[in-house]
Amino acid sequence: MSVDQKLIRDSFALVSAHGGDVVEYFYTRLFGQHPELRAMFPIGTAGQQDRLLKALALVVTNIDDFDELIPTLRQLGQDHRKFDVKPEHYDAVGASLLATLELFAGESWTPRVAASWAAAYGVAAQTMLAAAEAGADGTPAWWDADVVSHERRGWDIAVLNVKPRRRYSFVPGQYVTIETMEWPKQWRRYSIANSPRPDGTLEFHVRQVESGQVSWALVDAIRVGSVIKLGPPAGRLVLDEISPRAIVMIAGGTGLAPLKAILQHLIDRGETRAVQLFMGARTEAELYDLPAIGALAKQFWWLTVTPVVSSDPSYPGYRGQVGDVAAGYAPWLDRDIYICGPVPMVVSARQRLLRTGVQPARIHHEIGLDLGSFELAAVPPSGPTADAQPYPPAASVLPIPPAVAPQVPDQWLEMQSPPTAATHVNGDADPRAASRLEELRAQIEYRRSLRRPLRR
C-alpha cells in the first residue's frame, strides 16, 4: 500500500496530544516484550530515550518527501551501528510503535491508517538497514579519540581538540556524536569546528546545558589524555562549492563551530568570496572565540565579522537577537546563508530572512526535517519592537519586525522518562510490564470516556 500522508499527519496529531503517556506506553511495551533491548538505553536519561520516538515520528511524517529524507535515513542507519542494532530490533520497534499509535489514536485508527503507518515505517527501516549493511564492510562503528588539548573559555564553555586513533574523514560543517567514559551509552551531537588538518585533530566547542551529563563531562570532567568515542560524521550544513555567490553566516553561541569549519575550508580552497559572519551571544564574555575569528578577519580582506550581544544593554556594539540583526543589516537576496545555533534562533532567523525575500534554497541549516514545514504564513505580522536595536545608529538596521518562531506543543517536547524494565537473566519479559500496560490502557480509556457525550 502507498503512504497516505494526510492520514499519518492527522493520526499523529491525535497521538502527540497525549504527551508523556505515549512515551511511557511505547517503552513499557517495547522493554516488556523485548527486555534485551533495555541495555541499549542508559537508565534514567529521558532525553536519550525520547529522541528515538521523536525521530521515528519525524521520519514517518516526512516520508512523502522521500528524496529529501534518504540522506538523513542513511545517516541514521550508519549511526545505529554503534548501538549494535540488528534487523530484528527494527521489527520490534516498529511493532511497539504501531501498537502505541493504535492505542492513542483511538477510534480514528482504521485499517487504512494502520497500513499507511506500516508502509511508512517499513520504507524508513529498510533504508536505514541498507545503509548499516553498506557501512559494515570496513567502516568503524565508532572511533576512539584522545583529548590533546582542553581550554576553558568561561565557566560553562570549553574548546577541546581530540586526535582519533584511526583515520577520520569528514566534510567541514558536519557534526559527530560523542560518548564519554563518564556517561556510557549517552551520545550527543557536536559539530567539528575545523577543516581537515594534516595531524588529523578535530576541534569541538562545548557549552554545558542544564541536565546535560555529556556536556558536563566534556567541559568539567575530561582532561588532556582522556579518551572519548566518536560516531560517524553526519549532517548537511556544508559548503555549496559550486555556488559563486557571496556568503552570510549567522552563528548563535557554540553554533559558531560548523561555520568556523566552513570558513577555514574557504581559506584552504583559496577562495575570496565575500563572507559576512554574525556572531551572537548573550554577553560579551560569551563571545568565546572572537579573538581567533577576529584574527582571521585581519588576515583575509574578504571576511567581515559582526559580534552581536542579546542580554547586555551596556554592550557598545550591535545588540539584539543575532538573527534579527543579520536579517536587518542589509538585503541578502544574492547571498548563500548558513545558520547554526539553538533551534529557536535558527527558526526565527530563517523566517526573518524569508520575509525579506531570500529564497528558501539559499538558506542552509542543520535542524530537523520538519523545519521545511514552517511556512512564512505561520509567522504572524508584528509591530515595531525594541529588539535588535544596534549601536552605532539604528538606521543601519532595516526596520523589519522580528518573526515569531513556530511553537511545538509543550506536552510533546516534555515527554516523561520511560519506566525502567528489568532485564532478566533468562531473557523472559518483565512480569511487571503486562500489568503496567493494562493500567495505562485503562487510564487512557477512562480519560477518553470523559470526553464522550452522555447518552440520553
N, C-alpha and C positions, 0 to 999 in steps of 0.2 A: 504494500500500500504506500502511496505517496504521502508526504508530510503535509498536513493541513495546518498552516502556521497560525491561522486565526483560532482554531480550536486549542492549540497549545498555549497561546498567549492568554486566552480567556480563562482557561482552567488554571493556569499558573497564577493569575491574579487572585483567584479564589483561595488557592493554597497558601500563597505568601501572606495573606492576611492573618493566618494563624501563628505566624512568627516562630517563637521558640518551641512550640509544641511540634512543629514539623521536624525540627532537628532531633528532638528527643525521640520521637517515634521512629524516624529513619535509622538512627544509630542503635536504638534498643532492638529493633528488628534485625538489623544487619549483624550486630555482635551476638545477638541471641542465637541466630541460626548459623552464623559463621564465626565462632569465637576465635578462630585462628587469625582473623583479620585485626583483632584488637591490638595486637603487638605492633601494627603499623602506625598506630596513633599514639602520640605522647599523652600520658594521663594528665588530666586537669588543665588542658590547654584548649579552651573553647575556640580560639581563633583558628588554630590549625585544622580543627575538625569542621568548623563552619565553612571553611574555604572549599572543601570537597563538594558539599551540597550546592553552594553558590556557583561553583564552577560548572557543575552539571547543568544547573538551571540556565546559566549564561550561554552555554554551548547549545542546548536544545532549543532555546528560544531565539537563537540566531541562525538556525540551521537552514533557513531559506536563502541566506547569502553564503552558500557553501564555498564558493571560490575564495571569499574573504576569510572564511573560517579555517580552511585547510592548513595554512601555516601555523595557526595557533594550536590546532589539534595535534599536528605533528610534533610541535614543541612540547606539548603536554605528554604525549606518548613517550618521547625520549626522556623527559624529565622523570616520568614514573619509574624508570628503570632503577633509580637509586633506592626505591622502596621495594624492589624485587616483586613488582606487580606481575601476576600471571593472567592468562586469558580467563581462567575461571573466576578470578576476582572481579573482572568486568561484569561477568554474568551475575555474580552475587550482588554487586552494587546496583545493577540495572533492575534486578527483581525487587530489591528493597525500595528503590526509587519509585517504581511503578505502584507498589503496594501503598507507599506513603501518599502518593498523589491521589490514588483511588479513595483512600480514607478521607482526606481533607477536601477533595473536590465534591464529595457528597453525591447528590442526585445528578449533578451535571456530568459525572463520569460515565460516559457511554462507551459501547464497543468501538465507535469511531474515534473517540478521544484516546482511548487506550491504545488502539492500533497506531495512531499518529505519533503518540509519545514513544511507543516501542520502536517505530521506524526511525525516528529522530535519534534516539539513543543508540540504536544499532549502527547507524551510519557513523556517528561520532566515535563509538567504541572501536569499530573496525579500522577507522583511520588512525586512531591512536595506537592500536595493536600493530598495524603495519609499520608505523614509524619506529616503534620499540624494537620490532624484529630486525628492521633495517640497521638500526644503530648497534645491535648486539654483536655484529661481526667486526669487532676491533675497537670501537669507541668505548672508552670507560664510562661506567655509570656515574662515577664521581672522581674527583681529583683531590689528593691530599696536597695541602699548600702550607708552607712555613711562613710565619709572620716575620718579616725582616725589618720593619720599622713601624712604630706606633706613636703618633703625636696627638696630644690633646689640643684642641682648638677652642676650648671653652669647657664648662662643667658637663655639658651633655653632648659634645661633638668631638669626634676623633677622625683623623685621617690615617689610614694604615696601608702599608704595602706588603703584599704577600708574593711568594715565589712558588708556583705549582711544581711538584716533583716530576711531572710529566708535561710534555708539550701541550699548551693550551691555546687553541686557535679561536679567535673571536673577531667580530666586526665592531669598530668603535661605535659606541652608543648602546650596545647590548647590555643586558643585565645577567647576573648569575644568582643561583640560590646558594646560601651559605648555612652550614651546620657547624656548631661549636662543640667542643668536648664537654663544656659545662651543661649544655642542654641537648642531649642526643635526640635525634628524630625530629627536631624542630628546624625547619628550613625556612629562611626568609630571603626575599629578593633584595639585591643591592646592585646598582649599576657600576660598571667598570668606569673609572674616571680618567683613563688614558688610552692612547692608541698603542698598538703593539710596540714593545720595546725590545732592543737587542738582548737584554738579560732576561726577558720573559716575565718580569714582575708585573703585578696588577695593583692598581690603586683603588681604594674604596673610601667613600665619605659616609660616616655613620652618625646619625643623631639618635640619642636614646628616646624611646617613646614610652608612654605610660603602659605598664604591664608588659613591656616588650623584653622578654628574657634574652632573646638573641642580641638585640641592640644593647642591652645592659652588658652582656658578656663581651661584645666587641669593643665597647667604649671603656668599661671599667675593669674587666677581668683578664683579658688576654694581654700578653706581653711579647716582646721580641723572643722568638724561639717557640711560641705556641704553634699548634697545628690546627688548622681548620679544614673542612671539606667544602669543595666547590661542585655544584651541579653543572650540567652543560650550559653553554651560553644560549640565550634566547632573547627575543624582542625584535621590534621593527622600527625603533627610533634610531635609524641610521641615515647617513648622508645620501641624498639623491645625487649620485656622482655624474649623472647625465645632464642635470639641470645647469644652465649657465647663470641662473638668477642669483642676485644678492640674497643675504640671509639675515633673518632676525631670530635671536634666541631669547627665550623667556624662562628664567630659572627661579624656582621658589625653594629656598633652603638648600638641603642637600640634593635637590633635583638638579643642581649645577653639575653633578658628576658626569652624566652621559653627554651633556652639552660640552663640557670641557674635553671629553674624549673626541667628540666630533671636531671641535676646534683644533685640537692637536693633529687630527687626521688631515684637516685642510692644510695645516702648516707642513706636514710630511709630504703632501702632494704638491707643494709649491704653488698652491692656488692664491689668488689675490682678489677674490670676490669680496665685496664689502660685507662685513659682519657687524651687526649691532647687537650686543649682548646686554640684556637687562637682568641684573642680579637682585633678587628680592630676599629680604629677611625682616624679622620683627624689629630688631635693634641693630645699631651699627656694629656692636660687638659680635653679632651673629653673621656678619659678612666674613665668614671664617677663611675664605680662600681669596679675598680681594687682593692681597699683596701679590700673589702668584699670577692672578689674571691681569692685574694692573701692569705687571712687568711685561707680559705678552703684548699688551696694548701699546706700550712704549717701543717695543721691538718691531711690531708689524703695523704699518701705517693704515692698513685696511680694517683693523679691528677697533671698534669703539665700545667702551664699557660704561654702562649707566647703573650705578647702585641705587636701590630703592628700599626705603625703610617704612614699615607699616605702623609701628607702635611706639614711635618716639617723636613727639611733636617738636622737640628741640633739634632734631637732626637737620643740618644745614644743606640738605640736598633734596632729591626727589622723595616725596612722602606719599604713602597710599599703598594700595594693593598693586603688586608689580604688573599684573595683567592689565589693570586699568591704565596705569601709566604708559605701558608699552603700546596699548591699542590707541591711546590718545596722543601719542608722541608725534606720529606722522601717518599719512596713508601708506599702508604696506601692500598695496594691490599687486605690485610687481616683485614681491619677495617670497622666498620659501621661509616658512616659520616653523621653528622647533620649540616645543614647550615641555617642560618637565617640572614636577613638584607635587605637592599634595593634591589629591583628586579634586577637591572643591576649587582650588586655584586654577587647575588646568581647564576644568569645565567652564569656569567663569571667563577665563582669558579667551578661550576658543569662541565663546558666544559673543564677547565684545568684538573680537576680530571679524566674525561673520557679519555683525551689524554694520561694520564699516565697509563691507563689500568684498572682503577677502574670500576667495574661492575655497571651499572645504578641502579640496585636494591639495592645496598649498600648505595646509596646517598639519604638522606631524606631531604625534604624541604617543604615549605608551600605556594609557589606561584602557580599561576593559572594552570589549567589543560593543557593549551596549551604549558607548558614547555616541556612536553613529545615529542612535535613535533620538538623541537630544536635538530636536529641530529648533530653528530660530523662532518658530511660532510659540515655543514653550516659554520663551523669555518675555515676561510682561513688560510693557513700557514703564519706565520710571522717571521721576522728575529729577531735577538737579540735586546733587549731593556734594557733601564736603569731602568725600573720599577722593583719593588720588590728587590732592592739591599739592603741586610741587613747589619747590623753591630752588632756583630763581622763578621769575614771574609766571603766574598760572596761564598766561596767554600762550605759552609754549606747548600746552597740552590742550588738545581739542576738547570742547565741552560735550563729551559723549557720556550719557548716564551709564552706570555700570549694569551689567547683566546680572540676573539672579540665577544662581546655579539650580538646575532641576533637583527636586528632592526625591529621595528614595524613602519609602516608609520605614520609620524607626524600628518597627517590630520585626522587619526582615533583617536589618543591619545588626540588631542587638539580639541575635539568637542565643539561646541558652547553651551551656555545655552539655554534650550528650552524657548519659549516665555511664558509669564505669561498669562494664560487664565482665564478670570473672571468666578467665580463660582456664579451663580445667585441663589437667594433665592428659586425660583420656580423650580430649577433643570434643566431649559432649557439649551440647548447648547449655548456656547458663540457665539453671532451673528457675531463676527469678524473672527471666525475660518474658516468658509467656504470661505470667500474672501481671507484669507491668504493662505489657501491650494491651491486655484486656482492660486494665484500669484506664489507660489513655483512650481507648476506643469508647468506653463508657462516658468519660468526661466530655469527649468531643460530641458524642451523640446527645448528651444532656444539653450542652450549650446550643447545639443546633436546634433542639426541640423548643428552646426558649424563644427562638426567632420565628417559629412557625405560628400562623394564626390559629386561634382556638376554634375548634369545630362547634357549630351550633346544633 
